[in-house]
Amino acid sequence: MASDLPEGARLPDDIPNARKQDLAFCARNFGAWVAMRFRNPKTPKTGEINVRH
């Protein structure tokens, strides 16, 4: 989703850069969650994450 980009930011045109997700994406995402029987997957604890700006 590109709706929260700062003003004037430009993204490459080689992939879709929608402002919001469409209904088909939401339906696929919900379908995957149903297939997982509404579970939340456990994520590994990785410790501190360093992000460079």
Predicted model as a PDB file, atoms N, CA, C, CB and O in Angstrom, pLDDT in the B-factor column:
MODEL        1                                                                  
ATOM      1  N   MET A   1       0.843  -1.168   0.000  1.00 64.00           N  
ATOM      2  CA  MET A   1       0.000   0.000   0.000  1.00 64.00           C  
ATOM      3  C   MET A   1       0.893   1.238   0.000  1.00 64.00           C  
ATOM      4  CB  MET A   1      -0.962  -0.006   1.216  1.00 64.00           C  
ATOM      5  O   MET A   1       1.882   1.313   0.729  1.00 64.00           O  
ATOM      6  N   ALA A   2       0.535   2.163  -0.799  1.00 73.00           N  
ATOM      7  CA  ALA A   2       1.350   3.364  -0.944  1.00 73.00           C  
ATOM      8  C   ALA A   2       0.641   4.612  -0.422  1.00 73.00           C  
ATOM      9  CB  ALA A   2       1.727   3.559  -2.397  1.00 73.00           C  
ATOM     10  O   ALA A   2       1.074   5.727  -0.710  1.00 73.00           O  
ATOM     11  N   SER A   3      -0.435   4.446   0.334  1.00 77.00           N  
ATOM     12  CA  SER A   3      -1.201   5.612   0.773  1.00 77.00           C  
ATOM     13  C   SER A   3      -0.490   6.429   1.841  1.00 77.00           C  
ATOM     14  CB  SER A   3      -2.538   5.173   1.293  1.00 77.00           C  
ATOM     15  O   SER A   3      -0.814   7.605   2.011  1.00 77.00           O  
ATOM     16  N   ASP A   4       0.464   5.857   2.568  1.00 79.00           N  
ATOM     17  CA  ASP A   4       1.120   6.594   3.637  1.00 79.00           C  
ATOM     18  C   ASP A   4       2.521   7.080   3.267  1.00 79.00           C  
ATOM     19  CB  ASP A   4       1.198   5.735   4.861  1.00 79.00           C  
ATOM     20  O   ASP A   4       3.305   7.447   4.143  1.00 79.00           O  
ATOM     21  N   LEU A   5       2.835   7.083   1.967  1.00 79.00           N  
ATOM     22  CA  LEU A   5       4.122   7.610   1.528  1.00 79.00           C  
ATOM     23  C   LEU A   5       4.156   9.129   1.698  1.00 79.00           C  
ATOM     24  CB  LEU A   5       4.394   7.224   0.059  1.00 79.00           C  
ATOM     25  O   LEU A   5       3.125   9.793   1.583  1.00 79.00           O  
ATOM     26  N   PRO A   6       5.333   9.672   1.969  1.00 83.00           N  
ATOM     27  CA  PRO A   6       5.430  11.133   2.062  1.00 83.00           C  
ATOM     28  C   PRO A   6       5.144  11.788   0.711  1.00 83.00           C  
ATOM     29  CB  PRO A   6       6.826  11.546   2.565  1.00 83.00           C  
ATOM     30  O   PRO A   6       5.311  11.173  -0.343  1.00 83.00           O  
ATOM     31  N   GLU A   7       4.720  13.017   0.764  1.00 84.00           N  
ATOM     32  CA  GLU A   7       4.409  13.770  -0.451  1.00 84.00           C  
ATOM     33  C   GLU A   7       5.647  13.857  -1.329  1.00 84.00           C  
ATOM     34  CB  GLU A   7       3.887  15.188  -0.106  1.00 84.00           C  
ATOM     35  O   GLU A   7       6.737  14.163  -0.846  1.00 84.00           O  
ATOM     36  N   GLY A   8       5.482  13.589  -2.609  1.00 84.00           N  
ATOM     37  CA  GLY A   8       6.577  13.677  -3.562  1.00 84.00           C  
ATOM     38  C   GLY A   8       7.385  12.400  -3.716  1.00 84.00           C  
ATOM     39  O   GLY A   8       8.275  12.345  -4.564  1.00 84.00           O  
ATOM     40  N   ALA A   9       7.106  11.374  -2.925  1.00 82.00           N  
ATOM     41  CA  ALA A   9       7.843  10.114  -3.043  1.00 82.00           C  
ATOM     42  C   ALA A   9       7.434   9.413  -4.325  1.00 82.00           C  
ATOM     43  CB  ALA A   9       7.590   9.199  -1.816  1.00 82.00           C  
ATOM     44  O   ALA A   9       6.257   9.403  -4.686  1.00 82.00           O  
ATOM     45  N   ARG A  10       8.409   8.823  -5.015  1.00 82.00           N  
ATOM     46  CA  ARG A  10       8.128   8.128  -6.267  1.00 82.00           C  
ATOM     47  C   ARG A  10       8.517   6.666  -6.114  1.00 82.00           C  
ATOM     48  CB  ARG A  10       8.888   8.782  -7.457  1.00 82.00           C  
ATOM     49  O   ARG A  10       9.564   6.339  -5.556  1.00 82.00           O  
ATOM     50  N   LEU A  11       7.660   5.802  -6.614  1.00 82.00           N  
ATOM     51  CA  LEU A  11       7.917   4.366  -6.602  1.00 82.00           C  
ATOM     52  C   LEU A  11       8.147   3.880  -8.022  1.00 82.00           C  
ATOM     53  CB  LEU A  11       6.746   3.599  -5.949  1.00 82.00           C  
ATOM     54  O   LEU A  11       7.660   4.501  -8.967  1.00 82.00           O  
ATOM     55  N   PRO A  12       8.887   2.773  -8.199  1.00 81.00           N  
ATOM     56  CA  PRO A  12       9.086   2.254  -9.554  1.00 81.00           C  
ATOM     57  C   PRO A  12       7.769   1.779 -10.148  1.00 81.00           C  
ATOM     58  CB  PRO A  12      10.106   1.108  -9.549  1.00 81.00           C  
ATOM     59  O   PRO A  12       6.859   1.375  -9.423  1.00 81.00           O  
ATOM     60  N   ASP A  13       7.673   1.829 -11.465  1.00 82.00           N  
ATOM     61  CA  ASP A  13       6.449   1.457 -12.168  1.00 82.00           C  
ATOM     62  C   ASP A  13       6.404  -0.011 -12.578  1.00 82.00           C  
ATOM     63  CB  ASP A  13       6.290   2.312 -13.382  1.00 82.00           C  
ATOM     64  O   ASP A  13       5.460  -0.424 -13.252  1.00 82.00           O  
ATOM     65  N   ASP A  14       7.409  -0.817 -12.187  1.00 85.00           N  
ATOM     66  CA  ASP A  14       7.437  -2.208 -12.630  1.00 85.00           C  
ATOM     67  C   ASP A  14       6.524  -3.132 -11.823  1.00 85.00           C  
ATOM     68  CB  ASP A  14       8.839  -2.721 -12.564  1.00 85.00           C  
ATOM     69  O   ASP A  14       6.315  -4.279 -12.217  1.00 85.00           O  
ATOM     70  N   ILE A  15       5.976  -2.655 -10.698  1.00 77.00           N  
ATOM     71  CA  ILE A  15       4.993  -3.416  -9.927  1.00 77.00           C  
ATOM     72  C   ILE A  15       3.843  -2.484  -9.562  1.00 77.00           C  
ATOM     73  CB  ILE A  15       5.636  -4.044  -8.642  1.00 77.00           C  
ATOM     74  O   ILE A  15       4.040  -1.270  -9.518  1.00 77.00           O  
ATOM     75  N   PRO A  16       2.650  -3.011  -9.299  1.00 78.00           N  
ATOM     76  CA  PRO A  16       1.522  -2.152  -8.938  1.00 78.00           C  
ATOM     77  C   PRO A  16       1.771  -1.449  -7.596  1.00 78.00           C  
ATOM     78  CB  PRO A  16       0.223  -2.979  -8.870  1.00 78.00           C  
ATOM     79  O   PRO A  16       2.296  -2.048  -6.658  1.00 78.00           O  
ATOM     80  N   ASN A  17       1.396  -0.203  -7.525  1.00 78.00           N  
ATOM     81  CA  ASN A  17       1.547   0.587  -6.311  1.00 78.00           C  
ATOM     82  C   ASN A  17       0.194   1.198  -5.948  1.00 78.00           C  
ATOM     83  CB  ASN A  17       2.628   1.695  -6.495  1.00 78.00           C  
ATOM     84  O   ASN A  17       0.002   2.408  -6.063  1.00 78.00           O  
ATOM     85  N   ALA A  18      -0.721   0.373  -5.518  1.00 77.00           N  
ATOM     86  CA  ALA A  18      -2.070   0.846  -5.215  1.00 77.00           C  
ATOM     87  C   ALA A  18      -2.078   1.687  -3.944  1.00 77.00           C  
ATOM     88  CB  ALA A  18      -3.034  -0.338  -5.071  1.00 77.00           C  
ATOM     89  O   ALA A  18      -1.281   1.462  -3.034  1.00 77.00           O  
ATOM     90  N   ARG A  19      -2.980   2.648  -3.893  1.00 77.00           N  
ATOM     91  CA  ARG A  19      -3.137   3.467  -2.693  1.00 77.00           C  
ATOM     92  C   ARG A  19      -3.749   2.650  -1.560  1.00 77.00           C  
ATOM     93  CB  ARG A  19      -4.008   4.698  -2.989  1.00 77.00           C  
ATOM     94  O   ARG A  19      -3.418   2.860  -0.394  1.00 77.00           O  
ATOM     95  N   LYS A  20      -4.635   1.723  -1.896  1.00 82.00           N  
ATOM     96  CA  LYS A  20      -5.277   0.846  -0.923  1.00 82.00           C  
ATOM     97  C   LYS A  20      -5.359  -0.552  -1.522  1.00 82.00           C  
ATOM     98  CB  LYS A  20      -6.695   1.373  -0.527  1.00 82.00           C  
ATOM     99  O   LYS A  20      -5.246  -0.720  -2.736  1.00 82.00           O  
ATOM    100  N   GLN A  21      -5.557  -1.552  -0.671  1.00 82.00           N  
ATOM    101  CA  GLN A  21      -5.726  -2.919  -1.168  1.00 82.00           C  
ATOM    102  C   GLN A  21      -7.132  -3.091  -1.712  1.00 82.00           C  
ATOM    103  CB  GLN A  21      -5.445  -3.957  -0.053  1.00 82.00           C  
ATOM    104  O   GLN A  21      -8.082  -2.515  -1.181  1.00 82.00           O  
ATOM    105  N   ASP A  22      -7.270  -3.882  -2.770  1.00 86.00           N  
ATOM    106  CA  ASP A  22      -8.586  -4.092  -3.362  1.00 86.00           C  
ATOM    107  C   ASP A  22      -9.324  -5.235  -2.652  1.00 86.00           C  
ATOM    108  CB  ASP A  22      -8.454  -4.393  -4.868  1.00 86.00           C  
ATOM    109  O   ASP A  22      -8.747  -5.936  -1.820  1.00 86.00           O  
ATOM    110  N   LEU A  23     -10.587  -5.409  -2.986  1.00 91.00           N  
ATOM    111  CA  LEU A  23     -11.429  -6.410  -2.341  1.00 91.00           C  
ATOM    112  C   LEU A  23     -10.907  -7.826  -2.596  1.00 91.00           C  
ATOM    113  CB  LEU A  23     -12.871  -6.284  -2.837  1.00 91.00           C  
ATOM    114  O   LEU A  23     -10.994  -8.677  -1.711  1.00 91.00           O  
ATOM    115  N   ALA A  24     -10.371  -8.092  -3.777  1.00 91.00           N  
ATOM    116  CA  ALA A  24      -9.851  -9.426  -4.086  1.00 91.00           C  
ATOM    117  C   ALA A  24      -8.691  -9.786  -3.159  1.00 91.00           C  
ATOM    118  CB  ALA A  24      -9.398  -9.499  -5.556  1.00 91.00           C  
ATOM    119  O   ALA A  24      -8.598 -10.925  -2.701  1.00 91.00           O  
ATOM    120  N   PHE A  25      -7.813  -8.834  -2.882  1.00 88.00           N  
ATOM    121  CA  PHE A  25      -6.705  -9.085  -1.960  1.00 88.00           C  
ATOM    122  C   PHE A  25      -7.236  -9.420  -0.571  1.00 88.00           C  
ATOM    123  CB  PHE A  25      -5.765  -7.865  -1.893  1.00 88.00           C  
ATOM    124  O   PHE A  25      -6.779 -10.370   0.063  1.00 88.00           O  
ATOM    125  N   CYS A  26      -8.203  -8.634  -0.102  1.00 91.00           N  
ATOM    126  CA  CYS A  26      -8.783  -8.875   1.222  1.00 91.00           C  
ATOM    127  C   CYS A  26      -9.454 -10.238   1.285  1.00 91.00           C  
ATOM    128  CB  CYS A  26      -9.793  -7.778   1.574  1.00 91.00           C  
ATOM    129  O   CYS A  26      -9.359 -10.924   2.303  1.00 91.00           O  
ATOM    130  N   ALA A  27     -10.129 -10.640   0.216  1.00 95.00           N  
ATOM    131  CA  ALA A  27     -10.794 -11.948   0.177  1.00 95.00           C  
ATOM    132  C   ALA A  27      -9.764 -13.078   0.219  1.00 95.00           C  
ATOM    133  CB  ALA A  27     -11.672 -12.073  -1.091  1.00 95.00           C  
ATOM    134  O   ALA A  27      -9.957 -14.059   0.936  1.00 95.00           O  
ATOM    135  N   ARG A  28      -8.680 -12.953  -0.534  1.00 94.00           N  
ATOM    136  CA  ARG A  28      -7.632 -13.982  -0.508  1.00 94.00           C  
ATOM    137  C   ARG A  28      -6.980 -14.052   0.863  1.00 94.00           C  
ATOM    138  CB  ARG A  28      -6.570 -13.702  -1.582  1.00 94.00           C  
ATOM    139  O   ARG A  28      -6.704 -15.142   1.364  1.00 94.00           O  
ATOM    140  N   ASN A  29      -6.735 -12.916   1.464  1.00 91.00           N  
ATOM    141  CA  ASN A  29      -6.118 -12.866   2.783  1.00 91.00           C  
ATOM    142  C   ASN A  29      -7.037 -13.515   3.816  1.00 91.00           C  
ATOM    143  CB  ASN A  29      -5.800 -11.409   3.181  1.00 91.00           C  
ATOM    144  O   ASN A  29      -6.575 -14.301   4.644  1.00 91.00           O  
ATOM    145  N   PHE A  30      -8.313 -13.201   3.777  1.00 94.00           N  
ATOM    146  CA  PHE A  30      -9.275 -13.804   4.696  1.00 94.00           C  
ATOM    147  C   PHE A  30      -9.386 -15.307   4.449  1.00 94.00           C  
ATOM    148  CB  PHE A  30     -10.653 -13.135   4.546  1.00 94.00           C  
ATOM    149  O   PHE A  30      -9.478 -16.083   5.400  1.00 94.00           O  
ATOM    150  N   GLY A  31      -9.378 -15.727   3.178  1.00 95.00           N  
ATOM    151  CA  GLY A  31      -9.428 -17.146   2.851  1.00 95.00           C  
ATOM    152  C   GLY A  31      -8.238 -17.907   3.414  1.00 95.00           C  
ATOM    153  O   GLY A  31      -8.383 -19.036   3.882  1.00 95.00           O  
ATOM    154  N   ALA A  32      -7.078 -17.301   3.371  1.00 93.00           N  
ATOM    155  CA  ALA A  32      -5.889 -17.932   3.946  1.00 93.00           C  
ATOM    156  C   ALA A  32      -6.026 -18.057   5.461  1.00 93.00           C  
ATOM    157  CB  ALA A  32      -4.626 -17.127   3.590  1.00 93.00           C  
ATOM    158  O   ALA A  32      -5.620 -19.063   6.042  1.00 93.00           O  
ATOM    159  N   TRP A  33      -6.589 -17.051   6.090  1.00 90.00           N  
ATOM    160  CA  TRP A  33      -6.795 -17.085   7.538  1.00 90.00           C  
ATOM    161  C   TRP A  33      -7.807 -18.174   7.914  1.00 90.00           C  
ATOM    162  CB  TRP A  33      -7.277 -15.707   8.046  1.00 90.00           C  
ATOM    163  O   TRP A  33      -7.635 -18.860   8.922  1.00 90.00           O  
ATOM    164  N   VAL A  34      -8.857 -18.331   7.105  1.00 94.00           N  
ATOM    165  CA  VAL A  34      -9.838 -19.400   7.336  1.00 94.00           C  
ATOM    166  C   VAL A  34      -9.148 -20.758   7.192  1.00 94.00           C  
ATOM    167  CB  VAL A  34     -11.041 -19.284   6.338  1.00 94.00           C  
ATOM    168  O   VAL A  34      -9.373 -21.657   8.002  1.00 94.00           O  
ATOM    169  N   ALA A  35      -8.310 -20.909   6.165  1.00 93.00           N  
ATOM    170  CA  ALA A  35      -7.597 -22.167   5.952  1.00 93.00           C  
ATOM    171  C   ALA A  35      -6.675 -22.502   7.126  1.00 93.00           C  
ATOM    172  CB  ALA A  35      -6.788 -22.098   4.659  1.00 93.00           C  
ATOM    173  O   ALA A  35      -6.405 -23.672   7.396  1.00 93.00           O  
ATOM    174  N   MET A  36      -6.195 -21.471   7.819  1.00 89.00           N  
ATOM    175  CA  MET A  36      -5.356 -21.682   9.001  1.00 89.00           C  
ATOM    176  C   MET A  36      -6.192 -21.886  10.262  1.00 89.00           C  
ATOM    177  CB  MET A  36      -4.414 -20.499   9.193  1.00 89.00           C  
ATOM    178  O   MET A  36      -5.661 -21.961  11.370  1.00 89.00           O  
ATOM    179  N   ARG A  37      -7.520 -21.976  10.073  1.00 90.00           N  
ATOM    180  CA  ARG A  37      -8.467 -22.167  11.178  1.00 90.00           C  
ATOM    181  C   ARG A  37      -8.393 -21.017  12.181  1.00 90.00           C  
ATOM    182  CB  ARG A  37      -8.195 -23.497  11.889  1.00 90.00           C  
ATOM    183  O   ARG A  37      -8.486 -21.229  13.390  1.00 90.00           O  
ATOM    184  N   PHE A  38      -8.227 -19.805  11.667  1.00 90.00           N  
ATOM    185  CA  PHE A  38      -8.240 -18.567  12.448  1.00 90.00           C  
ATOM    186  C   PHE A  38      -7.146 -18.511  13.509  1.00 90.00           C  
ATOM    187  CB  PHE A  38      -9.579 -18.399  13.107  1.00 90.00           C  
ATOM    188  O   PHE A  38      -7.299 -17.843  14.532  1.00 90.00           O  
ATOM    189  N   ARG A  39      -6.057 -19.207  13.265  1.00 87.00           N  
ATOM    190  CA  ARG A  39      -4.940 -19.170  14.209  1.00 87.00           C  
ATOM    191  C   ARG A  39      -4.018 -18.012  13.873  1.00 87.00           C  
ATOM    192  CB  ARG A  39      -4.160 -20.500  14.193  1.00 87.00           C  
ATOM    193  O   ARG A  39      -3.977 -17.544  12.735  1.00 87.00           O  
ATOM    194  N   ASN A  40      -3.293 -17.563  14.859  1.00 82.00           N  
ATOM    195  CA  ASN A  40      -2.230 -16.587  14.654  1.00 82.00           C  
ATOM    196  C   ASN A  40      -0.915 -17.343  14.673  1.00 82.00           C  
ATOM    197  CB  ASN A  40      -2.256 -15.455  15.745  1.00 82.00           C  
ATOM    198  O   ASN A  40      -0.584 -17.964  15.683  1.00 82.00           O  
ATOM    199  N   PRO A  41      -0.152 -17.310  13.581  1.00 75.00           N  
ATOM    200  CA  PRO A  41       1.098 -18.062  13.571  1.00 75.00           C  
ATOM    201  C   PRO A  41       2.096 -17.500  14.572  1.00 75.00           C  
ATOM    202  CB  PRO A  41       1.704 -18.058  12.179  1.00 75.00           C  
ATOM    203  O   PRO A  41       2.174 -16.288  14.774  1.00 75.00           O  
ATOM    204  N   LYS A  42       2.856 -18.390  15.193  1.00 82.00           N  
ATOM    205  CA  LYS A  42       3.882 -17.956  16.136  1.00 82.00           C  
ATOM    206  C   LYS A  42       5.091 -17.484  15.337  1.00 82.00           C  
ATOM    207  CB  LYS A  42       4.273 -19.108  17.127  1.00 82.00           C  
ATOM    208  O   LYS A  42       5.479 -18.102  14.345  1.00 82.00           O  
ATOM    209  N   THR A  43       5.664 -16.407  15.776  1.00 80.00           N  
ATOM    210  CA  THR A  43       6.844 -15.870  15.112  1.00 80.00           C  
ATOM    211  C   THR A  43       8.049 -16.076  16.014  1.00 80.00           C  
ATOM    212  CB  THR A  43       6.660 -14.367  14.767  1.00 80.00           C  
ATOM    213  O   THR A  43       7.932 -15.982  17.236  1.00 80.00           O  
ATOM    214  N   PRO A  44       9.201 -16.355  15.428  1.00 81.00           N  
ATOM    215  CA  PRO A  44      10.397 -16.564  16.250  1.00 81.00           C  
ATOM    216  C   PRO A  44      10.856 -15.255  16.875  1.00 81.00           C  
ATOM    217  CB  PRO A  44      11.530 -17.175  15.412  1.00 81.00           C  
ATOM    218  O   PRO A  44      10.691 -14.183  16.291  1.00 81.00           O  
ATOM    219  N   LYS A  45      11.426 -15.353  18.053  1.00 83.00           N  
ATOM    220  CA  LYS A  45      11.984 -14.164  18.703  1.00 83.00           C  
ATOM    221  C   LYS A  45      13.373 -13.944  18.131  1.00 83.00           C  
ATOM    222  CB  LYS A  45      12.029 -14.320  20.273  1.00 83.00           C  
ATOM    223  O   LYS A  45      14.261 -14.781  18.293  1.00 83.00           O  
ATOM    224  N   THR A  46      13.553 -12.828  17.470  1.00 79.00           N  
ATOM    225  CA  THR A  46      14.803 -12.564  16.795  1.00 79.00           C  
ATOM    226  C   THR A  46      15.700 -11.597  17.558  1.00 79.00           C  
ATOM    227  CB  THR A  46      14.530 -12.027  15.432  1.00 79.00           C  
ATOM    228  O   THR A  46      16.832 -11.348  17.144  1.00 79.00           O  
ATOM    229  N   GLY A  47      15.217 -11.059  18.649  1.00 80.00           N  
ATOM    230  CA  GLY A  47      16.028 -10.095  19.378  1.00 80.00           C  
ATOM    231  C   GLY A  47      15.854  -8.701  18.798  1.00 80.00           C  
ATOM    232  O   GLY A  47      14.818  -8.381  18.215  1.00 80.00           O  
ATOM    233  N   GLU A  48      16.863  -7.892  18.963  1.00 81.00           N  
ATOM    234  CA  GLU A  48      16.797  -6.508  18.501  1.00 81.00           C  
ATOM    235  C   GLU A  48      16.927  -6.440  16.990  1.00 81.00           C  
ATOM    236  CB  GLU A  48      17.891  -5.665  19.163  1.00 81.00           C  
ATOM    237  O   GLU A  48      17.717  -7.170  16.391  1.00 81.00           O  
ATOM    238  N   ILE A  49      16.151  -5.566  16.384  1.00 75.00           N  
ATOM    239  CA  ILE A  49      16.199  -5.353  14.943  1.00 75.00           C  
ATOM    240  C   ILE A  49      16.762  -3.953  14.691  1.00 75.00           C  
ATOM    241  CB  ILE A  49      14.778  -5.523  14.291  1.00 75.00           C  
ATOM    242  O   ILE A  49      16.228  -2.960  15.185  1.00 75.00           O  
ATOM    243  N   ASN A  50      17.829  -3.891  13.928  1.00 76.00           N  
ATOM    244  CA  ASN A  50      18.436  -2.606  13.583  1.00 76.00           C  
ATOM    245  C   ASN A  50      17.949  -2.193  12.201  1.00 76.00           C  
ATOM    246  CB  ASN A  50      19.996  -2.685  13.624  1.00 76.00           C  
ATOM    247  O   ASN A  50      18.093  -2.948  11.239  1.00 76.00           O  
ATOM    248  N   VAL A  51      17.374  -1.000  12.099  1.00 76.00           N  
ATOM    249  CA  VAL A  51      16.865  -0.495  10.829  1.00 76.00           C  
ATOM    250  C   VAL A  51      17.670   0.729  10.440  1.00 76.00           C  
ATOM    251  CB  VAL A  51      15.349  -0.159  10.917  1.00 76.00           C  
ATOM    252  O   VAL A  51      17.796   1.676  11.217  1.00 76.00           O  
ATOM    253  N   ARG A  52      18.210   0.706   9.239  1.00 74.00           N  
ATOM    254  CA  ARG A  52      18.974   1.854   8.744  1.00 74.00           C  
ATOM    255  C   ARG A  52      18.062   2.768   7.959  1.00 74.00           C  
ATOM    256  CB  ARG A  52      20.163   1.399   7.871  1.00 74.00           C  
ATOM    257  O   ARG A  52      17.221   2.296   7.194  1.00 74.00           O  
ATOM    258  N   HIS A  53      18.212   4.044   8.131  1.00 62.00           N  
ATOM    259  CA  HIS A  53      17.406   5.018   7.393  1.00 62.00           C  
ATOM    260  C   HIS A  53      18.233   5.731   6.383  1.00 62.00           C  
ATOM    261  CB  HIS A  53      16.766   6.015   8.325  1.00 62.00           C  
ATOM    262  O   HIS A  53      17.724   6.591   5.664  1.00 62.00           O  
TER     263      HIS A  53                                                      
ENDMDL                                                                          
END                                                                             
